[in-house]
């Protein structure tokens, strides 16, 4: 290579694997100016008209030699292989040695001049090179300038969810402050910003001890409530990240006290009714349009109060403190109407919608749910929007929208939460994404891949303890996609992912009632699918006491459906009328939703009606019509697993009535749907075995679904 080309590439190696031509030209001019005139490093040279041409020619030759390539981004180049870059870096070390910091300093200068461009990327690159030449940069610009540059670089990284890189720059800034003896008294604002941001990043990365140390320092040195706001929130977040839900609620109460807001120690019905009366009175004069036109809050403390109230309301749901949830939501609604909208008002309105739904006011709940979504889009806060979408999806939107339609919003909420480092809400959104996919007939193979991807994301941030919502769902999916020697094992959530008893112990210890309910519901689904009705009955007895916790949740439909189906099967086996009574109760719960035209209940009602008709042999013709109606309703709703279940049950019923050909047709349809649409290998294999057993036993009296039937020899041969 010509000397000019070699020199150009050696300087380019300082810029990194990918570099920009105009930055390279600027650096080359500065270095040449310094060499010729011995000018100090901080001096800016005059423009050299020949420099761009010389650099361009050198790069063109390097492209022809295959050393660098033209990037798809205009004006950018990249080395053809990382080993080429390594060889130039090694040569730089050998030839420049101690002078390398001078080159890094010149590069940092070039990026500093342009750092207002490119959305912070140049500030990030300037900080990288300035840290390599820290001593020179401090001499010419001062330690505070270098700390500020690292703060800008960290902000750029945090916006892109690159938290490890953000932590490196913030730690570098804190070390610089300590090394130069910069105290809180000398540069209060800079110390406050860098300690606050580092505490937040350390919390996201799971370094809770470091986060507590930094937060304590901020609370000690903070001169005002505004200065302590972020530290107070970090204290709450650390408790939550450690799965201390009750502790995080208490931290929220203490934060409100520090912000001069009174919150009852123990919320009772009187507190709730008083607050509800005030809010209702305020809402009489506020249409949705007037609420949307409320002024935006700029007061840091008031915004923080809104955020803490949202946290208390949501976490109280986890602790089954219904009164506390409603009170916090009403308090936030009152403050929003009186003071104006904040970034967290949408979540407050969403929780208010949830409260309306719990009182049976579905239309009002849906109205305020839509208003919450509109407010979330207006204020444009990623954290608040993701929490709003999750809450509304869980408890409000499903009354008017198919559960399958919630999968995409939950997925979006998960991505949004991770982008801002709110991993707890991300874990909730991710679990609901998976569960909504499962109960709405999502393909199990794809579902397993999604679940493992989510687990990998939590592992990436050292937050595997927050993946507890995902684990039982993944285990249930695995049980439905693998084969078992003993099918009773398929009803137990013990396998490669979790041990059932240990997980129940964790739920009881952590007071995660909704999580325990979800795990029991998964067991109920498995027990019914594999016809272990004794297990289903035990699970239903356990679920009865906590059923009210999930009465507004979209799992409402799944619970009542499988409870009804299980009780019909138990009646078929034991002929006790109490089971039929219970089955009809659960069917009634779904039928009642016809009034509000809920799209999720009707297909399930049709399946339960068909199953009830199957109990009486004189209704066989009506049963066949009901099966066709139920299967069609499930297919139109994309509930392919339920359509398969309809055909499976029809196969057994036809077999009971010696209609072998019809039974075989129904079994074929069911197996096809289980295998091709739902992706359940376990159900396919189980049904294959059941069919074989049915045919083997057909030559002698056998007990099928609680009924004695005789299958003649001629029909066996035909089958």
C-alpha positions in Angstrom: 0.0 0.0 0.0 1.1 3.6 -0.7 2.2 5.4 2.5 -0.7 7.8 2.3 -3.2 4.9 2.1 -1.5 3.1 5.0 -1.5 6.2 7.2 -5.2 6.9 6.4 -6.2 3.3 7.3 -4.2 3.4 10.6 -6.1 6.5 11.6 -9.4 4.9 10.5 -8.6 2.0 12.8 -8.7 4.4 15.8 -12.3 5.2 14.7 -13.4 1.6 14.9 -14.8 -1.2 12.6 -17.2 1.2 10.9 -16.2 4.9 10.3 -17.5 8.0 8.7 -15.4 9.7 5.9 -16.0 13.3 7.0 -14.8 12.5 10.6 -11.7 10.8 9.2 -11.0 13.9 7.0 -11.3 16.2 10.0 -9.0 14.0 12.1 -6.4 13.8 9.4 -6.4 17.6 9.0 -5.9 18.2 12.7 -3.1 15.6 13.0 -1.4 17.0 9.9 -1.7 20.6 11.2 -0.3 19.5 14.5 2.7 17.8 12.8 3.6 20.7 10.5 3.2 23.6 12.9 3.6 22.0 16.3 0.3 23.5 17.3 -1.3 22.5 20.6 -3.8 19.6 20.5 -6.8 21.8 21.2 -6.2 24.2 18.3 -8.6 23.9 15.4 -6.9 24.0 12.0 -8.0 25.9 9.0 -9.8 23.9 6.3 -7.5 22.1 3.9 -9.2 21.9 0.4 -6.9 19.0 -0.6 -7.6 16.8 2.5 -11.0 15.4 1.4 -9.7 14.5 -2.0 -6.6 12.8 -0.5 -8.6 10.8 2.0 -11.2 9.8 -0.7 -8.4 8.5 -3.0 -6.8 6.5 -0.2 -10.2 4.9 0.7 -10.9 4.1 -3.0 -7.6 2.3 -3.3 -8.3 0.4 0.0 -11.7 -0.6 -1.4 -10.0 -1.9 -4.6 -7.5 -3.9 -2.4 -10.4 -5.4 -0.5 -9.3 -3.9 2.9 -12.4 -1.8 3.4 -15.9 -1.8 2.0 -18.4 0.9 1.2 -21.2 0.8 3.8 -24.9 1.0 2.9 -25.0 4.2 4.9 -23.8 7.1 2.7 -20.4 8.4 3.6 -19.5 5.4 5.8 -17.0 2.7 5.3 -16.2 -0.5 7.2 -13.2 -2.9 7.4 -13.7 -6.1 5.4 -12.8 -8.3 8.4 -12.2 -7.8 12.1 -8.7 -9.3 11.8 -7.8 -6.5 9.4 -8.9 -4.0 11.9 -7.0 -5.9 14.7 -3.8 -5.8 12.6 -4.0 -2.0 12.1 -4.7 -1.5 15.8 -1.6 -3.6 16.7 0.5 -1.6 14.3 -0.9 1.6 15.9 0.1 0.4 19.3 3.6 -0.5 18.1 4.2 2.8 16.2 2.3 5.4 18.2 2.4 3.9 21.7 2.1 6.8 24.2 1.0 9.1 21.3 -2.2 7.0 20.9 -4.0 9.1 23.6 -3.3 12.2 21.5 -5.0 10.7 18.5 -8.0 9.7 20.6 -8.1 13.2 22.0 -8.2 14.7 18.4 -11.0 12.2 17.5 -13.0 13.2 20.6 -12.6 16.9 19.6 -14.1 16.2 16.2 -17.1 14.4 17.7 -17.6 17.1 20.4 -17.9 19.7 17.6 -20.7 17.6 16.0 -22.3 16.1 19.2 -25.5 18.1 18.7 -26.1 16.1 15.5 -27.2 12.5 15.0 -29.4 12.1 18.1 -26.6 11.7 20.6 -24.5 9.2 18.7 -21.6 11.7 18.3 -21.7 12.5 22.1 -21.4 8.7 22.8 -18.4 8.3 20.4 -16.8 11.5 21.8 -17.1 10.1 25.4 -15.5 6.8 24.3 -12.4 8.5 22.8 -12.3 11.1 25.6 -12.1 8.4 28.2 -9.1 6.9 26.3 -7.4 10.3 26.5 -8.8 11.3 29.9 -5.8 13.2 31.2 -5.5 15.3 28.0 -9.2 16.0 28.0 -9.2 17.1 31.6 -6.3 19.4 31.0 -7.9 21.2 28.1 -11.6 21.0 29.1 -11.8 20.1 32.7 -13.0 17.1 34.6 -16.6 18.3 34.8 -16.8 18.5 31.0 -15.6 14.8 30.7 -18.2 13.8 33.3 -20.9 15.7 31.4 -19.8 13.9 28.2 -20.1 10.5 29.9 -23.6 11.5 31.2 -24.7 12.4 27.6 -23.3 9.1 26.3 -25.1 7.1 29.0 -28.4 8.9 28.2 -27.9 7.9 24.5 -27.3 4.2 25.6 -30.3 4.2 28.0 -32.7 5.4 25.2 -31.6 2.4 23.2 -31.8 -0.1 26.1 -28.0 -0.7 26.0 -27.8 -0.6 29.8 -24.3 -2.2 30.2 -22.7 0.5 28.1 -24.7 3.1 30.0 -23.4 1.7 33.3 -19.8 1.9 32.1 -20.1 5.6 31.2 -21.9 6.5 34.4 -19.4 4.6 36.6 -16.6 6.4 34.7 -18.2 9.7 35.5 -18.6 8.8 39.2 -14.9 7.7 39.4 -13.9 11.0 37.7 -15.8 13.0 40.3 -14.2 11.1 43.2 -10.7 11.2 41.6 -10.8 15.0 41.2 -12.4 15.6 44.6 -15.5 17.1 43.1 -18.0 17.2 46.0 -21.8 17.7 46.0 -21.2 21.2 47.2 -19.0 22.2 44.3 -21.1 20.7 41.5 -24.5 19.7 43.0 -26.5 19.4 39.7 -23.9 17.2 38.0 -23.5 14.9 41.0 -27.3 14.6 41.4 -27.9 13.6 37.7 -25.1 11.1 37.5 -25.9 9.4 40.8 -29.6 9.2 40.0 -29.0 7.7 36.5 -26.4 5.2 37.7 -28.8 4.1 40.5 -31.5 3.4 38.0 -29.2 1.5 35.6 -27.7 -0.6 38.5 -31.2 -1.5 39.5 -32.1 -2.6 35.9 -28.9 -4.7 35.8 -29.7 -6.4 39.1 -27.0 -4.7 41.1 -29.3 -3.9 44.0 -26.7 -3.3 46.6 -25.0 -0.6 44.4 -28.4 0.9 43.7 -29.2 1.2 47.4 -25.9 2.8 48.1 -26.3 5.4 45.4 -30.0 6.1 46.3 -29.0 6.6 50.0 -26.4 9.1 48.9 -28.9 11.1 46.8 -31.4 11.2 49.6 -28.8 12.4 52.0 -27.4 15.2 49.8 -30.7 16.1 48.0 -31.7 19.7 48.8 -35.4 19.5 47.8 -38.3 17.2 47.2 -37.7 17.5 43.4 -34.2 16.3 43.8 -35.2 13.2 45.8 -38.0 12.1 43.5 -36.0 9.8 41.3 -34.2 8.3 44.4 -37.6 7.6 46.0 -38.8 5.8 42.9 -35.5 3.7 42.7 -36.2 2.5 46.3 -39.6 1.3 45.2 -38.2 -0.3 42.1 -35.5 -2.2 43.9 -38.1 -3.8 46.3 -40.2 -4.8 43.3 -37.2 -6.2 41.3 -36.5 -8.4 44.3 -40.1 -9.7 44.2 -41.0 -7.9 47.5 -44.4 -6.8 46.4 -45.6 -5.9 50.0 -42.3 -4.1 50.6 -42.7 -2.1 47.4 -46.2 -1.0 48.5 -44.8 0.1 51.8 -42.0 2.0 50.1 -44.6 3.7 48.0 -46.5 4.8 51.1 -43.3 6.2 52.6 -42.5 8.0 49.3 -46.0 9.6 49.4 -45.3 10.7 53.0 -42.0 12.3 51.9 -44.0 14.1 49.2 -46.5 15.4 51.7 -49.4 13.2 50.6 -51.6 11.5 53.1 -52.5 7.9 52.4 -54.5 5.7 54.9 -52.5 3.1 56.8 -55.3 0.6 56.3 -57.8 1.4 53.6 -61.4 0.5 54.4 -64.8 0.7 52.7 -65.6 4.2 54.2 -62.4 5.6 52.6 -63.3 4.2 49.3 -66.9 5.4 49.3 -65.9 8.9 50.2 -63.3 9.1 47.5 -65.7 7.5 45.0 -68.4 10.1 45.7 -65.9 12.9 45.1 -64.7 11.4 41.8 -68.2 10.7 40.6 -69.2 14.3 41.4 -66.2 15.7 39.5 -66.9 13.4 36.5 -70.4 14.8 36.1 -69.0 18.0 34.6 -66.2 16.3 32.6 -66.8 14.7 29.2 -64.1 12.6 27.6 -63.2 15.6 25.3 -62.8 17.9 28.4 -60.6 15.4 30.1 -58.4 15.1 27.0 -58.1 18.9 27.0 -56.8 19.1 30.6 -53.4 20.9 30.9 -50.3 18.8 31.1 -48.5 18.8 34.5 -44.9 20.1 34.6 -44.5 19.8 38.4 -41.9 17.1 39.1 -43.4 16.2 42.5 -47.0 16.0 41.3 -46.0 13.7 38.5 -44.0 11.6 41.0 -47.2 11.3 43.2 -49.2 10.1 40.2 -46.5 7.5 39.5 -46.4 6.2 43.0 -50.2 6.0 43.2 -50.2 3.9 40.0 -47.7 1.6 41.6 -49.6 1.2 44.8 -52.9 0.5 42.9 -51.3 -2.2 40.6 -49.3 -3.9 43.3 -52.3 -4.0 45.7 -54.0 -6.2 43.0 -51.2 -8.7 43.4 -51.6 -8.7 47.2 -55.4 -9.0 46.9 -56.0 -5.7 48.6 -59.0 -4.6 46.6 -59.9 -1.6 48.7 -56.3 -0.2 48.5 -56.3 -0.7 44.7 -59.6 1.2 44.2 -58.7 3.9 46.7 -55.3 4.6 45.0 -57.0 4.6 41.6 -59.7 7.0 42.8 -57.1 9.3 44.4 -55.1 9.5 41.2 -58.3 10.1 39.2 -59.2 13.0 41.6 -55.7 14.5 41.3 -55.8 14.2 37.5 -59.2 16.0 37.2 -58.1 18.7 39.7 -54.5 19.3 38.6 -54.2 18.1 35.0 -52.8 15.2 33.0 -49.4 13.6 33.7 -47.5 10.8 32.0 -49.2 8.3 34.4 -52.8 9.6 34.1 -53.6 7.0 31.5 -52.8 4.2 33.9 -54.8 5.8 36.6 -57.8 6.0 34.3 -57.3 2.4 33.3 -57.4 1.3 36.9 -60.6 3.4 37.4 -62.0 1.5 34.4 -61.1 -1.7 36.1 -62.9 -0.6 39.2 -66.0 0.2 37.2 -65.9 -3.3 35.6 -65.6 -4.9 39.0 -68.9 -3.1 40.0 -70.6 -4.6 36.9 -70.6 -1.3 34.9 -69.0 -2.9 31.8 -70.1 -0.2 29.4 -68.6 2.6 31.6 -65.5 0.5 32.1 -65.0 0.1 28.4 -65.6 3.8 27.8 -62.9 4.8 30.3 -60.7 2.0 29.0 -60.8 3.6 25.5 -60.2 7.0 27.1 -57.1 5.7 28.9 -55.7 4.4 25.6 -56.3 7.8 24.0 -54.6 9.6 26.9 -51.7 7.2 26.7 -51.2 8.1 23.0 -51.5 11.8 23.8 -48.9 12.0 26.6 -46.5 9.6 24.8 -44.9 7.9 27.8 -43.7 4.4 26.9 -43.7 3.1 30.5 -47.2 4.4 31.2 -48.6 3.2 27.9 -47.3 -0.3 28.3 -48.8 -0.5 31.8 -52.1 0.9 30.6 -52.3 -1.6 27.7 -51.5 -4.5 30.1 -54.1 -3.5 32.7 -56.8 -2.9 30.1 -56.0 -6.1 28.3 -56.2 -8.1 31.4 -59.4 -6.7 32.9 -61.4 -4.5 30.6 -60.9 -4.8 26.8 -61.8 -8.5 26.7 -65.4 -7.8 27.5 -65.8 -6.3 24.0 -62.8 -7.8 22.0 -61.6 -11.3 21.3 -58.9 -12.5 23.7 -56.7 -13.4 20.7 -56.7 -9.7 19.7 -54.9 -8.9 23.0 -51.8 -10.9 22.1 -50.2 -8.2 19.9 -50.8 -5.3 22.4 -49.3 -7.5 25.2 -46.3 -8.2 23.0 -45.9 -4.5 22.2 -46.2 -3.7 26.0 -43.5 -6.2 26.7 -41.1 -4.6 24.2 -41.9 -1.1 25.4 -41.3 -2.1 29.1 -37.9 -3.6 28.2 -36.9 -0.6 26.2 -37.3 1.7 29.3 -35.9 -0.9 31.7 -39.2 -1.5 33.5 -38.7 -5.3 33.7 -41.4 -6.0 36.3 -44.2 -4.7 34.1 -42.4 -6.4 31.2 -42.7 -9.7 33.0 -46.5 -9.2 33.5 -47.0 -8.2 29.8 -44.9 -11.2 28.7 -46.9 -13.7 30.8 -50.2 -12.3 29.6 -49.0 -12.5 26.0 -48.2 -16.2 26.4 -51.4 -17.0 28.4 -53.7 -15.1 26.0 -52.0 -17.0 23.1 -52.6 -20.3 24.9 -56.3 -19.8 25.7 -57.0 -18.3 22.3 -55.7 -21.3 20.4 -52.2 -20.1 19.5 -49.9 -22.7 18.0 -48.0 -24.5 20.8 -44.7 -24.9 18.9 -44.6 -21.1 18.3 -45.7 -20.5 21.8 -42.8 -22.5 23.2 -40.3 -20.5 21.0 -41.8 -17.3 22.3 -41.6 -18.3 25.9 -37.9 -19.3 25.6 -37.1 -16.0 23.9 -38.7 -14.1 26.8 -36.6 -16.2 29.3 -33.5 -15.3 27.3 -34.3 -11.6 27.5 -34.6 -11.8 31.3 -31.4 -13.7 31.6 -29.7 -11.1 29.4 -30.4 -8.5 32.2 -29.6 -10.9 35.1 -33.3 -10.7 36.1 -34.2 -14.4 35.8 -36.2 -14.1 39.1 -38.7 -11.9 37.2 -39.5 -14.7 34.8 -41.6 -16.6 37.3 -44.8 -15.7 35.4 -43.5 -17.4 32.3 -42.4 -20.7 33.8 -45.7 -22.5 34.6 -47.1 -21.5 31.1 -44.0 -22.9 29.4 -44.3 -26.1 31.5 -47.9 -26.5 30.5 -47.0 -26.0 26.8 -44.3 -28.6 27.1 -46.8 -31.1 28.7 -49.0 -30.6 25.7 -46.3 -31.0 23.1 -44.5 -34.1 24.4 -45.5 -37.8 24.9 -45.8 -39.6 28.3 -45.7 -43.2 29.3 -48.2 -42.5 32.1 -50.7 -39.8 31.0 -51.4 -38.8 34.6 -47.9 -37.2 34.6 -49.1 -34.8 31.9 -51.5 -33.3 34.5 -48.6 -32.3 36.8 -46.7 -29.1 36.2 -43.4 -30.8 37.1 -40.7 -31.2 34.4 -37.7 -29.5 33.0 -38.9 -26.0 33.8 -40.5 -26.1 37.3 -41.4 -28.4 40.1 -45.1 -28.0 40.9 -45.0 -28.2 44.7 -42.0 -25.9 44.9 -43.8 -23.4 42.7 -47.0 -23.5 44.8 -44.8 -22.9 47.9 -43.2 -19.9 46.2 -46.7 -18.5 45.4 -47.9 -18.9 49.0 -44.7 -17.4 50.4 -44.8 -14.4 48.0 -48.6 -13.9 48.4 -48.9 -14.1 44.6 -52.6 -15.1 44.6 -53.3 -14.4 40.9 -50.2 -16.4 39.9 -51.3 -19.4 42.0 -54.8 -19.2 40.5 -53.2 -19.2 37.0 -51.1 -22.3 37.8 -54.3 -24.1 39.1 -56.1 -23.1 35.9 -53.3 -24.6 33.8 -53.6 -27.8 35.9 -57.4 -27.8 35.3 -56.9 -27.5 31.5 -54.4 -30.5 31.5 -56.5 -32.6 33.8 -59.6 -32.2 31.6 -57.8 -32.8 28.3 -56.3 -36.1 29.6 -59.5 -37.2 31.3 -58.3 -37.3 34.9 -61.4 -35.9 36.4 -60.4 -36.7 40.0 -57.5 -34.3 39.5 -59.8 -31.7 37.9 -62.2 -32.0 40.9 -59.4 -31.4 43.4 -58.2 -28.4 41.4 -61.7 -26.9 41.3 -62.0 -27.2 45.0 -58.8 -25.3 45.5 -59.8 -22.6 43.0 -63.2 -21.9 44.5 -61.8 -19.9 47.4 -59.8 -17.6 45.1 -62.1 -17.4 42.1 -63.2 -13.9 43.0 -59.6 -12.7 42.5 -59.8 -13.3 38.8 -63.5 -12.5 38.1 -62.5 -9.6 35.9 -59.6 -11.3 34.2 -59.8 -12.7 30.7 -59.1 -16.1 32.1 -62.7 -15.9 33.4 -63.9 -17.6 30.2 -61.4 -20.4 30.3 -62.1 -21.1 34.0 -65.9 -21.3 33.6 -65.6 -23.4 30.4 -63.3 -26.1 31.8 -65.1 -26.1 35.1 -68.4 -26.7 33.3 -66.9 -29.4 31.1 -65.3 -31.1 34.1 -68.5 -31.2 36.1 -70.4 -32.6 33.2 -67.8 -35.4 32.9 -68.0 -36.0 36.7 -71.8 -36.3 36.4 -71.3 -38.7 33.6 -69.0 -40.9 35.7 -70.7 -40.6 39.2 -74.3 -39.7 38.3 -74.5 -37.2 41.2 -76.9 -34.3 40.5 -74.7 -31.8 42.4 -72.2 -32.0 39.5 -74.8 -31.2 36.9 -76.0 -28.3 39.0 -72.4 -26.9 39.2 -71.9 -27.4 35.5 -75.0 -25.4 34.7 -73.9 -22.6 37.1 -70.6 -22.2 35.2 -72.5 -22.3 31.9 -74.8 -19.6 33.2 -71.9 -17.4 34.0 -70.9 -17.4 30.4 -74.5 -17.1 29.1 -75.0 -14.0 31.1 -72.4 -12.2 29.0 -74.7 -12.4 25.9 -76.3 -9.2 27.2 -73.1 -7.2 26.5 -72.4 -9.1 23.3 -69.1 -10.4 24.6 -67.4 -12.2 21.7 -65.4 -14.6 23.9 -68.3 -16.4 25.7 -70.6 -17.5 22.9 -68.4 -20.3 21.3 -67.8 -21.8 24.8 -71.5 -21.7 25.6 -72.2 -23.6 22.4 -69.7 -26.3 23.4 -71.2 -26.6 26.9 -74.7 -26.9 25.4 -73.6 -29.7 23.1 -71.9 -31.5 25.9 -75.0 -31.3 28.1 -77.2 -32.7 25.3 -74.8 -35.7 25.0 -76.0 -36.8 28.5 -79.3 -38.0 27.1 -79.4 -40.6 24.4 -82.8 -39.5 23.1 -81.3 -36.2 22.1 -78.7 -37.7 19.8 -80.0 -35.9 16.6 -80.1 -32.6 18.5 -76.6 -33.4 19.8 -75.2 -33.8 16.3 -76.7 -30.4 15.3 -75.2 -28.8 18.4 -71.8 -30.3 17.7 -71.8 -28.8 14.2 -72.9 -25.4 15.6 -70.3 -25.5 18.4 -67.4 -26.6 16.0 -68.4 -23.8 13.6 -68.5 -21.2 16.3 -65.1 -22.3 17.6 -63.6 -22.3 14.2 -64.8 -18.8 13.4 -63.4 -17.6 16.7 -60.0 -19.3 15.8 -60.4 -21.5 18.9 -59.0 -24.5 17.1 -58.2 -26.4 20.3 -61.8 -26.2 21.4 -63.1 -27.2 17.9 -60.8 -30.3 18.2 -62.2 -30.9 21.7 -65.8 -30.8 20.3 -65.0 -33.4 17.7 -63.1 -35.5 20.2 -66.1 -35.6 22.6 -68.4 -36.3 19.6 -66.2 -39.3 18.8 -66.6 -40.8 22.3 -70.4 -40.1 22.3 -70.9 -41.7 18.9 -68.8 -44.7 20.1 -71.1 -45.0 23.2 -74.1 -45.2 20.8 -72.3 -47.8 18.6 -72.0 -45.4 15.6 -68.4 -46.5 14.9 -68.1 -44.8 11.5 -69.2 -41.4 12.8 -66.9 -41.9 15.8 -63.9 -42.5 13.5 -64.7 -39.5 11.4 -64.9 -37.3 14.5 -61.6 -38.7 15.9 -59.9 -38.0 12.6 -61.0 -34.4 12.6 -60.0 -33.9 16.2 -56.5 -35.5 15.6 -56.0 -33.4 12.5 -56.8 -30.2 14.4 -54.7 -31.1 17.4 -51.7 -31.9 15.3 -51.8 -29.4 12.4 -53.5 -26.4 13.9 -52.7 -26.5 17.6 -49.4 -28.4 17.5 -50.2 -30.6 20.4 -48.3 -33.9 20.0 -49.5 -35.0 23.5 -53.1 -34.8 22.6 -52.5 -36.5 19.2 -50.7 -39.4 20.8 -53.2 -39.7 23.7 -56.2 -39.8 21.4 -54.5 -42.3 19.1 -54.1 -44.6 22.2 -57.6 -44.0 23.3 -59.0 -45.0 19.9 -57.0 -48.2 19.9 -58.2 -49.1 23.4 -61.7 -48.3 22.4 -61.5 -50.8 19.5 -59.8 -53.5 21.5 -62.5 -53.3 24.2 -65.3 -53.2 21.6 -65.9 -57.0 21.6 -66.8 -57.1 25.3 -69.0 -55.0 27.6 -67.1 -51.9 28.7 -67.7 -48.8 30.7 -67.3 -45.7 28.5 -67.8 -42.3 30.1 -69.8 -43.9 32.9 -72.2 -45.9 30.6 -72.2 -49.6 29.9 -72.3 -50.3 26.1 -72.1 -53.4 24.0 -70.3 -53.2 20.7 -71.2 -56.2 18.4 -68.5 -58.3 16.5 -69.7 -57.1 13.1 -69.2 -53.4 13.9 -65.7 -54.1 15.3 -64.7 -55.8 12.0 -66.1 -52.8 10.0 -64.2 -50.3 12.1 
